[in-house]
Amino acid sequence: MADGSPVPGRWSAVDARPAANARPATEARPATDAAPAAPGWSAAGTARAADAAPAAGVAPPVRASPGPAACTPIPTPTPTAHATPPAATPAPVYVVGIDAGGTRTRAVLAELGGGAVIGEGAAGPGNSLTVPGPLLADHLVEAVARAVPEALRGRVVAVAGGFAGAGHQGQGADEPGRLRAGAALSAALARLGVTAASVGVHSDIETTFAAAPGHPADGLVLVAGTGAVAARMTGRVPTATSGGDGWLLGDDGAGFWIGRAAVRAALRAADGRGGPTALVRALGRDLGLPEDVLPPEGYGASGAAGWSAERRTAYRARLLPAVMDRAPVRLADHAPMVVRTAEDKDAVAVGILRQAARHLADTVAALAPRPGEPLVATGGLLAPEGPLLPPLTERLAPLGLTVTPVADGSPGAVALARLAHGRSG
């Protein structure tokens, strides 16, 4: 056969001697030592050929009795059914989870079937009420494009986003924040060529709660980043909320509140209404004020000495325009500076963080928590190792809550995308 495999029933050839070389009768071999036959011949056939043409002067050989065949048969292989080729492994499909907060928009890519994040990207703010729609769409495009390679965008089957400023599902599809977030997300996905079967818009409360291990359905959640809001979750849907009123009317204890408190403390120190604090110099450097209007190094710990009235006046004259020229929500940018100053034992900065933790604890307490309930916490202030996590946990201890910090809501968005695709599929 062309492939070299044996033909059923064929015999293998063995090196055989011609019959003419048969030994004389006096040297005839016994049957068991017969000369090998030519290919395809038996030993008896070889002897008959010698009888038919004896060599001159040579006695006919003694006829050998039939012996075993000189060829060894190759066993015929047992026919077997051809195995069905294994089915091709289907190409993996993916989900995208988005955490759109007041300071940053983060997108992550993961396989539908489970597993860790395999791609991520970040961009600017994603609050659906404070970021204009076209700009929000640009931020979503940037974050998703960085998380999802172009070659994989056609295999994204579900997308879920949690947006600061967006209402939850129980508030209806016409809730303004959800409408704006949905429009921006749809526009962004269309620009990227992502045609997912399931696209879900959620509040950041919902995605944060779903980010907890095991993706619980019931409990409490607290988000404290630029803003602050708490909620009671039932069946993964908020049934009661506390806080979340925005920078103008609320967000007590959040990043905006902390940054504003720092600016107010600096202004009071400059005009004499408040005591000296290292926040004055740290804030001036954050805003790029000239060195000649700042107080000397050590101001705060060593009192007000060395900061003249003229320089104080110049400081205030520079500080106010620097703050007012930016969007109010940008005051949250100074929260990390307050944390650093508090770590250096500045009494005013420490007091601001303590008051922030008190506000956040009050926000949770307004939901009438029950002992043993889980409290999922996230945001720049409450994520694992967040600066307000220890004081908040201490204040909540009498309530008997189990506090679980998570880094952000993107894992919860991935979980909700997988759940939505499972329902729709």
MARLOBA-226011 format. One record per residue (C-alpha): residue number from 0; x negated, y, z negated. Coordinates in steps of 0.2 Angstrom, whole numbers, plus 5000, padded with zeros to 4 digits. Each point is the difference from the previous one (the first is absolute). Layout:
<lumpas>
 resi    u    v    w
  NUM    X    Y    Z
...
</lumpas>
This chain:
<lumpas>
 resi    u    v    w
    0 5000 5000 5000
    1 4995 5018 5003
    2 4998 5003 4981
    3 4989 4985 4997
    4 5012 4990 4990
    5 5001 4981 5002
    6 5013 4993 5012
    7 5011 4987 4990
    8 4994 4983 5004
    9 4984 5004 5009
   10 4984 4990 4996
   11 4984 5008 4996
   12 4985 4995 5012
   13 4985 4991 4992
   14 4983 4998 5008
   15 5002 4984 5010
   16 4987 4990 5010
   17 5003 4994 5018
   18 5005 4982 5002
   19 4985 4996 5011
   20 4989 5002 4985
   21 5008 4985 4991
   22 4987 4989 4992
   23 4996 4982 5007
   24 5010 4986 4993
   25 4986 4995 4988
   26 5002 5017 4992
   27 5018 5002 5000
   28 5007 5010 4986
   29 5013 4993 4989
   30 5017 5008 5002
   31 4997 5011 4985
   32 4985 5008 5008
   33 5006 5002 5018
   34 4993 5014 5010
   35 5011 5016 5000
   36 5012 5001 5014
   37 5001 5014 5013
   38 5013 5013 4996
   39 5017 4993 5001
   40 4995 4982 5001
   41 5001 4985 4987
   42 4986 4988 4996
   43 5009 4986 5009
   44 5001 5011 5016
   45 4982 5003 5000
   46 4996 4982 4999
   47 5011 4996 5015
   48 4991 5013 5010
   49 4983 4991 4997
   50 5008 4983 5006
   51 5005 5008 5016
   52 4982 5005 5005
   53 4987 4990 4991
   54 4982 5006 5003
   55 4989 4989 5010
   56 4991 4986 4991
   57 5009 5004 4984
   58 5012 4988 4992
   59 5018 5006 4998
   60 5002 5007 4983
   61 5009 4991 4987
   62 5018 5008 5000
   63 5002 5010 4984
   64 5016 4998 4991
   65 5011 5015 4999
   66 4994 5011 4986
   67 5005 5017 4993
   68 5002 5014 5012
   69 4985 5010 5004
   70 5010 5016 4998
   71 5007 5007 4984
   72 5018 5007 5002
   73 5003 5018 4993
   74 5015 5000 4989
   75 5015 5007 5008
   76 5005 5016 4990
   77 5017 4999 4992
   78 5011 5013 5009
   79 5005 5014 4989
   80 5012 5015 5002
   81 4992 5016 5004
   82 5000 5011 4984
   83 5010 5016 5002
   84 4988 5015 5000
   85 5002 5010 4984
   86 5011 5015 5001
   87 4990 5017 5002
   88 4999 5010 4984
   89 5011 5015 5002
   90 4992 5016 4999
   91 5002 5009 4983
   92 5012 5014 4999
   93 4998 5015 4988
   94 5009 5012 4988
   95 4995 5018 4996
   96 5003 5008 4983
   97 4999 5019 4997
   98 4998 5010 4984
   99 5004 5018 5005
  100 4996 5011 4984
  101 4999 5018 4997
  102 4981 5000 5003
  103 4996 4986 5011
  104 5008 4988 5012
  105 4993 4982 5000
  106 5005 4986 5012
  107 4995 4982 4999
  108 5001 4985 5011
  109 5003 4982 4995
  110 5006 4983 5007
  111 5018 4997 4999
  112 4997 4983 4992
  113 4991 5007 4985
  114 4982 5004 4996
  115 4989 5015 4996
  116 4999 5016 5009
  117 4990 4999 5016
  118 5001 5018 5006
  119 5003 5017 4992
  120 5000 5018 5004
  121 5003 5017 4992
  122 5006 5017 5005
  123 5007 5016 4992
  124 5016 5003 4989
  125 5016 4990 5003
  126 5013 5008 4990
  127 5015 5000 5011
  128 5008 5016 4992
  129 4984 5011 4999
  130 4991 4995 5016
  131 5007 5006 5017
  132 5006 4986 5011
  133 4988 5001 5014
  134 4985 5001 4988
  135 5007 4986 4990
  136 5001 4990 5016
  137 4982 5004 5004
  138 4994 4994 4983
  139 5010 4984 5003
  140 4992 4997 5017
  141 4983 5003 4993
  142 5002 4989 4985
  143 5008 4985 5010
  144 4988 5002 5015
  145 4985 4998 4988
  146 5008 4985 4991
  147 5006 4990 5016
  148 4988 4997 5014
  149 5008 5004 5017
  150 4999 4982 5005
  151 5011 4995 4986
  152 5014 5013 5001
  153 5011 4990 5011
  154 5000 4986 4987
  155 5007 5011 4986
  156 5017 4993 4996
  157 5004 5010 4984
  158 4996 5017 4993
  159 5005 5007 4983
  160 4996 5017 4993
  161 5002 5008 4982
  162 5001 5019 5001
  163 4999 5013 4987
  164 5015 5011 5002
  165 5010 4986 5007
  166 5016 4994 4991
  167 5003 4982 4997
  168 5011 4988 5010
  169 5015 5002 4988
  170 5001 5019 5005
  171 5005 4996 5018
  172 4993 5001 5017
  173 5003 5019 5001
  174 4990 5005 4985
  175 4989 5014 5006
  176 4983 4993 4995
  177 5004 4983 5007
  178 5006 5008 5016
  179 4984 5010 5002
  180 4988 4986 4996
  181 5010 4988 5012
  182 4998 5012 5014
  183 4982 5003 4997
  184 4996 4982 4999
  185 5010 4995 5015
  186 4991 5013 5010
  187 4983 4995 4994
  188 5003 4981 5004
  189 5006 5005 5017
  190 4984 5010 5004
  191 4990 4985 4994
  192 5009 4987 5010
  193 5006 4990 4985
  194 5017 4993 5003
  195 5004 4991 4984
  196 5016 4991 4998
  197 5002 5007 4982
  198 4996 5017 4995
  199 5005 5005 4982
  200 4999 5017 4991
  201 4999 5000 4981
  202 4997 5011 4986
  203 4983 4999 4992
  204 5008 4994 4985
  205 5006 4984 5009
  206 4984 4996 5008
  207 4990 5003 4983
  208 5011 4989 4991
  209 4999 4986 5013
  210 4981 5001 4999
  211 4999 4992 4982
  212 4995 4982 5000
  213 5014 4988 5005
  214 5010 5015 5007
  215 5012 5001 4986
  216 5018 5005 5003
  217 5005 5008 4984
  218 4991 5012 4988
  219 4993 5017 4999
  220 4988 5010 5011
  221 4990 5016 4997
  222 4991 5010 5014
  223 4988 5013 4995
  224 4989 5008 5013
  225 5003 5017 5007
  226 5018 4999 4994
  227 5008 4989 4986
  228 5016 4989 5000
  229 5006 4985 4991
  230 5014 4988 5004
  231 5009 4985 4994
  232 5000 4986 5013
  233 5014 4987 5003
  234 4998 4988 5014
  235 4986 5011 5006
  236 5011 5015 5002
  237 4999 5015 4988
  238 5016 5001 4990
  239 4995 5015 4989
  240 4986 5013 5002
  241 4991 5012 4989
  242 4989 5015 5006
  243 4995 5001 5018
  244 5006 5018 5001
  245 4986 5007 5010
  246 4986 5012 4996
  247 5011 5015 4999
  248 5013 4993 4988
  249 4991 4985 4991
  250 4987 4987 5003
  251 4995 5003 4981
  252 4983 4991 4996
  253 4996 4996 5018
  254 4985 5006 5010
  255 5008 5016 5006
  256 5005 5004 4982
  257 4982 4997 4994
  258 4992 5011 5013
  259 5012 5014 4996
  260 4997 4998 4982
  261 4981 5002 5003
  262 5002 5016 5011
  263 5011 5007 4986
  264 4988 4996 4987
  265 4986 5009 5010
  266 5010 5015 5003
  267 5004 5002 4982
  268 4982 4998 4995
  269 4995 5013 5012
  270 5012 5013 4994
  271 4999 4996 4981
  272 5017 4991 4998
  273 4991 4983 4998
  274 4984 4994 4992
  275 4984 4996 5010
  276 5000 4983 5010
  277 4988 4992 5012
  278 5015 4999 5012
  279 4996 5018 5005
  280 4983 4996 5008
  281 5006 4983 5006
  282 5015 5007 5009
  283 4990 5015 5007
  284 4988 4987 5008
  285 5015 4990 5007
  286 5006 5015 5009
  287 4983 5006 5006
  288 5000 5017 4990
  289 4983 5009 5000
  290 4989 4996 4986
  291 4998 5018 4994
  292 5019 5000 4994
  293 4999 4984 4990
  294 4996 4998 4982
  295 4983 4994 4995
  296 4996 4982 4998
  297 5006 4993 4984
  298 5015 5012 4999
  299 5014 4992 4990
  300 4988 4990 4988
  301 4991 5016 4995
  302 5014 5012 5000
  303 5003 5015 5011
  304 4983 5007 4998
  305 4992 5006 5016
  306 5015 5002 5011
  307 5003 5019 5001
  308 5016 5008 5003
  309 4995 5006 5017
  310 4996 4982 5005
  311 5017 4994 4993
  312 5009 5012 5010
  313 4991 4996 5016
  314 5003 4981 4996
  315 5019 5003 4999
  316 5000 5010 5016
  317 4991 4986 5009
  318 5010 4986 4992
  319 5018 5005 5004
  320 4998 5002 5019
  321 4990 4984 5001
  322 5014 4991 4992
  323 5014 5009 5009
  324 4993 4997 5017
  325 5003 4982 4999
  326 5016 4990 4999
  327 5006 4999 4982
  328 4999 4981 5000
  329 4981 5002 5003
  330 4999 5004 4981
  331 4999 4981 4998
  332 4983 5000 5008
  333 4993 5006 4983
  334 5006 4986 4990
  335 4984 4990 5002
  336 4990 5015 4994
  337 5011 5001 4984
  338 4996 4982 4997
  339 4982 5002 5002
  340 5000 5016 4988
  341 5010 4990 4987
  342 4987 4986 5001
  343 4987 5013 4995
  344 5011 5004 4984
  345 5007 5016 5005
  346 5014 5003 4988
  347 5012 5009 5012
  348 4998 4987 5014
  349 5002 4986 4987
  350 5016 5008 4994
  351 5007 5002 5018
  352 4998 4981 5003
  353 5008 4996 4983
  354 5015 5011 5004
  355 5001 4991 5018
  356 5001 4983 4992
  357 5013 5006 4988
  358 5011 5006 5015
  359 4998 4984 5009
  360 5005 4990 4985
  361 5015 5011 4998
  362 5005 4996 5018
  363 4999 4982 4997
  364 5010 5001 4983
  365 5014 5009 5009
  366 5004 4983 5008
  367 5004 4992 4984
  368 4987 4986 5002
  369 5003 4983 4991
  370 4986 4991 4991
  371 4990 4988 5011
  372 5005 5008 5016
  373 4987 5002 5013
  374 4994 5017 5005
  375 4991 5001 5016
  376 4989 5016 5001
  377 4990 5008 5014
  378 4993 5016 5007
  379 4984 5009 4999
  380 5002 5002 4981
  381 5007 4983 4996
  382 4992 4987 5012
  383 4988 4988 4992
  384 4987 5010 4990
  385 5010 5016 5003
  386 4996 5013 4988
  387 5018 5001 4993
  388 5003 4981 4998
  389 4992 4998 4983
  390 5009 5015 4991
  391 5017 4996 5009
  392 4998 4981 4995
  393 4997 5006 4982
  394 5015 5011 5000
  395 5011 4987 5007
  396 4995 4986 4988
  397 5015 5003 4988
  398 5011 4996 5014
  399 4993 4982 5003
  400 4998 5002 5018
  401 4988 4989 5011
  402 4990 5013 5010
  403 4993 4994 5017
  404 4990 5012 5010
  405 4998 4998 5019
  406 4989 5010 5011
  407 5013 5006 5012
  408 5016 4995 5009
  409 4993 4993 5015
  410 5000 4982 4994
  411 5018 5002 4996
  412 5004 5007 5017
  413 4992 4984 5007
  414 5011 4989 4989
  415 5016 5010 5005
  416 4995 4998 5019
  417 4998 4982 4998
  418 5016 4998 4991
  419 5009 5010 5013
  420 4994 4990 5014
  421 5005 4984 4991
  422 5017 5006 4999
  423 5001 5007 5017
  424 4992 4984 5008
</lumpas>
